[in-house]
């Protein structure tokens, strides 16, 4: 009886195993459901625009190294680092005691010549009267006239010497050529100064501009008056392109774009703008070349450095939502954080899989999501 029971049990297990195996085989041969995918409509374009970040520096429009045109001993410096000055203010002065003494001497010489010239003119007038009455010879009149002319010439020379002394006195002072701020004081009282030696550094206050080095090809696409946004020490400012210097720097191989801060930047955070601050500007640059923008999720890595996308073609069945997958090789020309500009075998109007490409193989059947059109429309603003 035990042997019969064991045999029945084994037979039951065998039948159960066969039944299970049969069910698994049925499930294996059941057709797989088509993979649902979102789509992207291809729009072929003649080129694309990229935004490039360029570094620049905030600088004062005018900066000067101030010094004296003549040598001498520095007597007074009226300003220090950081002082703000008005236009025409006296900033420094040389010792001018010798010049003042020379001026007094030359002024006295000029006064003496004025007296002599006045006497010569009276003498000439009397001589002319005597000559008219024929009481003196013509030679006496000629002598009086030439004497008056000689004294007039000496008086003019003395006047020029006095004016030169006044100029030397004026050049013994440094006056602010414009309103600004002193950024450096380079000498103190008692120093013997040489002509042209820098004593003070001055920058124009409240008049800042932004100088940015850009590649020549990018500068060619810019137009004067273009408004941009500059980031300076974390703050954003509106700037306007004012000029482009048509000279390529030997070291940087770039041209200088000069941008002015808009008047609205005069208050608020713009008050924190400082000469020498580092800035960043985003400049648009157009690159010619036929291609299309695709979402990064639509790209699949291929061989030999190429990429591919999966085009969706009609499957030829009654269900209009079914598509067949075809691989299309592509070359990526540019990519940012969300999309890539590519060229290859895609044509305008083609429909590609916008996501899930890692689960696709060529020839696979997929089902287009009902909101595919909306997905294509959503990607349209990405194209430039």
Secondary structure, DSSP 8 states (H G I E B T S, - for coil): -HHHHHHHHHHHHHHHHHHHHHHHHHHHHS----EEE-EEE---EEEEEEEEEEEEEEEES-EEEEE-SS-EEEEEE---TT-EE-TT-EEEEE--HHHHHHHHHHHHHHHHHHHHHHHHHHHHHHHHHHHHTT-S-HHHHHHHHHHHHHHHHHHHHHHHHHHHHHHHHHTTEEE-SSSEEEEEE---TT-EE-TT-EEEEEEETT-EEEEEEE-HHHHTT--TT-EEEEEETTEEEEEEEEEE-----TTT--EEEEEEE-GGGGSGGGGG--TT-EEEEEEEEEEEEEEEEEEGGG-EE-STT-EEEEEEEE-SSS-TTEEEEEEEEEEEEEE-SSEEEEEES--TT-EEE-S-GGG--TT-EEEE-TTHHHHHHHHHTT--
